[in-house]
Amino acid sequence: MDLKLIIAGFGGQGVLFLGKVLAYAGLTDGKEVSWLPSYGPEMRGGTANCSVCVSDQPIGSPLVTRPNVFVAMNLPSLDKFIDRTQPGGLVILDSSLINKKADREDVTVLEIPATRLADEQGLHGLANIILLGKLFKETMPCSYESLKKGLEKSIPSRKQHLLAANLKAVELGTGL
C-alpha cells in the first residue's frame, strides 16, 4: 500500500475533512499516514486541497506533488492538478460540478455525480463522503471498520448525530 493522494475543491466542500477521515482510518489500521491541508485566505469559497499519504512504509514527505490518486471536486482543481497525476493513476471527479472531460488517456478517470446524488438522497453537503466511498472501493486503503472509526473520530462531538448520514453517503459511494 502506497497511496499518495491529492484532494482538491472549494473551501466548504469538505475537502480537508475527507482527507482527515482517510488519515485517521489508515492510522487505525496501523498504516503510516500523513495529512497536509492547504487552503486559500477564505475558508468557505476559496480554494482548498490536501495531501494524504497512506502507506505500509515510512513516509518521506507529507507533501504530494505527483499523486497516484487525485480527487477533484471542482473544475479549477481539476485544471490545476490533473497534469500532476502519475501515469497509471486514478482520478475521481465530481461530474455534477465539473463539466469537462479529464484530458488524459494514461490515467483511469471515474466521473461520479456526487453533489447531485447527495442532494437527491437527502445528504446535502456530503458529496465529499460519497467520493470517499468511491475512493475506498477503488483503492481499499484501510478496512471498512477503520473507515467508520475515521468518520467517528473526525466528526465533532456536537455533530455526532450526522454519523449515520455520513455512513449512508459512504455506502452510496461504494455502490457506484
C-alpha positions in Angstrom: 0.0 0.0 0.0 1.5 3.3 -1.1 -1.4 5.8 -1.6 -0.3 9.3 -2.5 -3.4 11.4 -2.8 -4.4 14.9 -3.5 -8.0 16.0 -2.8 -9.0 19.4 -4.1 -12.0 21.7 -4.3 -13.6 24.9 -2.9 -13.5 25.6 0.8 -16.7 24.4 2.4 -16.9 21.2 0.2 -15.3 19.1 2.9 -12.0 18.6 1.1 -9.9 18.7 4.3 -12.4 16.7 6.2 -12.3 13.9 3.6 -8.5 13.8 3.9 -8.6 13.8 7.7 -11.1 10.9 7.7 -8.9 8.9 5.4 -5.8 9.6 7.5 -7.5 8.6 10.7 -8.8 5.4 9.1 -5.3 4.5 7.9 -3.8 5.2 11.3 -6.5 3.0 12.9 -5.4 0.2 10.6 -1.7 0.6 11.7 -0.6 2.3 8.4 1.9 5.1 8.1 -0.1 8.2 7.4 0.3 11.9 6.7 -2.3 14.7 6.1 -1.2 18.1 4.9 -4.0 20.7 4.5 -3.7 23.8 2.3 -6.3 26.4 1.7 -6.7 29.9 0.4 -7.4 33.0 2.5 -11.1 32.4 2.5 -12.2 29.3 4.3 -15.5 29.0 2.5 -15.4 29.6 -1.2 -11.6 29.8 -1.5 -9.5 27.0 -2.9 -8.7 24.1 -0.6 -6.6 20.9 -1.1 -4.8 18.4 1.0 -2.2 15.8 0.5 -2.8 12.5 2.1 -0.4 9.5 2.2 -1.3 6.1 3.5 1.5 3.5 3.3 2.9 0.3 4.7 6.3 2.0 4.6 7.6 5.2 6.4 6.6 8.4 4.5 9.5 10.6 3.4 7.4 13.8 2.9 3.8 14.7 3.6 3.7 16.9 0.5 2.3 15.1 -2.5 3.5 16.6 -5.8 2.8 13.6 -8.1 -0.3 11.9 -6.7 -1.2 8.3 -7.8 -4.8 9.2 -6.8 -6.5 12.6 -7.4 -10.0 13.6 -6.2 -11.3 16.7 -7.9 -14.4 18.4 -6.5 -14.5 21.4 -8.9 -13.2 22.5 -12.3 -10.4 24.8 -11.1 -9.0 21.9 -9.1 -9.2 19.5 -12.0 -7.3 22.0 -14.2 -4.7 22.6 -11.5 -3.8 19.0 -10.6 -4.7 16.7 -13.5 -1.3 17.0 -15.2 0.4 16.2 -11.9 -1.3 12.8 -11.6 1.1 9.9 -12.2 0.6 7.9 -15.4 -1.4 4.9 -14.5 -3.0 6.8 -11.6 -6.7 7.2 -10.6 -8.7 10.4 -11.0 -12.1 10.6 -9.3 -14.1 13.7 -10.1 -17.5 15.2 -9.1 -19.2 15.3 -12.5 -22.0 17.4 -11.1 -19.7 20.3 -10.8 -17.1 19.5 -13.4 -18.5 20.0 -17.0 -15.4 18.9 -18.9 -13.6 15.6 -19.5 -10.3 15.0 -17.9 -7.9 15.2 -20.9 -5.6 12.3 -20.1 -5.6 8.8 -21.6 -2.9 7.4 -19.3 -5.0 7.6 -16.1 -8.2 6.0 -15.1 -11.0 8.6 -14.7 -14.1 7.9 -12.7 -16.9 10.5 -13.1 -19.2 10.5 -10.1 -22.2 12.9 -9.9 -21.6 13.2 -6.2 -23.2 16.6 -5.5 -26.4 15.6 -7.4 -26.5 12.2 -5.7 -26.1 13.8 -2.3 -28.9 16.2 -2.9 -31.2 13.5 -4.4 -30.6 11.3 -1.4 -31.2 14.0 1.3 -27.5 14.0 2.0 -26.9 17.7 1.3 -23.2 18.6 1.9 -22.0 15.0 1.8 -20.7 14.8 -1.8 -17.2 14.6 -0.3 -18.2 11.5 1.6 -19.8 9.9 -1.4 -16.5 10.4 -3.2 -14.7 8.9 -0.1 -16.9 5.8 -0.5 -15.9 5.5 -4.2 -12.2 6.1 -3.3 -12.4 3.4 -0.6 -14.0 0.9 -3.0 -11.3 1.6 -5.7 -8.2 1.7 -3.5 -9.0 -0.1 -0.3 -6.5 1.9 1.8 -8.0 0.5 5.1 -10.7 -1.8 6.4 -14.3 -0.6 6.4 -14.3 -0.7 10.2 -11.4 1.6 10.3 -13.1 3.9 7.8 -16.1 4.1 10.1 -13.8 4.8 13.1 -12.1 7.5 11.0 -15.5 9.2 10.5 -16.4 8.8 14.2 -13.1 10.5 15.2 -13.4 13.3 12.6 -17.0 14.3 13.2 -17.0 16.8 16.1 -19.0 15.6 19.2 -21.7 18.2 18.7 -22.3 16.8 15.2 -22.2 13.0 16.0 -25.8 12.8 15.1 -24.6 13.1 11.5 -22.6 9.9 11.6 -25.5 7.8 10.2 -25.9 10.2 7.2 -22.1 10.0 6.6 -22.2 6.2 6.7 -25.1 6.3 4.2 -23.0 8.5 1.9 -20.1 6.1 2.1 -22.4 3.2 1.2 -23.7 5.2 -1.7 -20.2 5.8 -3.0 -19.1 2.2 -2.6 -22.1 1.1 -4.6 -21.1 3.2 -7.6 
